[in-house]
Amino acid sequence: MGEVWTLIEARARNTPDAPMLVDQRGRTLIFAEYRNAAESVAAGLLALDLSASSTVSWQLPTSLESAVLIGALARLDVTQNPLIPVLREGELVPLFADSEPDLIIVPPTWRGHDHETMARGLAADHNARIVLCDHTRSIGIALPLAERSTLPPARHEGGVRWIYTISGSTATPKAIAHTDASIVATSNATVEQMPIEADDVFPSRSRSPTSAASRGW
């Protein structure tokens, strides 16, 4: 089982009723609900024939959906490539050439930009599928959902499971590969240095009605 998913399971088991996420639309998730939502989305994405060798690129604003998607992809042990919503074709073309996504998840539109049309154009070059996440209109989690019971047992094959991007201040953005272990190590260092307690509350802003706040793990 991957290190990130192990943390999710542990927190849901230890403090199932503690609040984890809340957004300005009144949607909330406690830790047990977050774990369950992540598994339901994982099952929904599994139905799209994802495998351990798959890469999922996703470009979503801060929302409950982006948080749940992180957990869902960690549960499936696929490689995920989070992308900030301000990136456009000029930045995404070289990034997708590196990551070769099998699935691309975007909002239909965001801040006046047509993400769907942009993503479909880019997906055609990589034979990738598109999933739309319209979090502005959904009461629940606006991602594919299926029964959690359809999931196979959690596994972890190791290796690269995260592809992040760094600034393109001198050229195009660069891809940075991470394992679960390196992600957890970075998180642990932040917790130790700040320090962060389990009941601390953090705002996560996207300058939108769907901004979310989260509690420390």
Secondary structure, DSSP 8 states (H G I E B T S, - for coil): --HHHHHHHHHHHHSTTSEEEEETTS-EEEHHHHHHHHHHHHHHHHTTT--TT-EEEE---SSHHHHHHHHHHHHHT-EEEE--TT--HHHHHHHHHHH--SEEEE-S-BTTB-HHHHHHHHHHTTT-EEEE--TTT-SS--S----GGGS-------S--EEEEE--SSSS-EEEEE-HHHHHHHHHHHHHHTT--TT-EEEE--SSTT-EEEE--
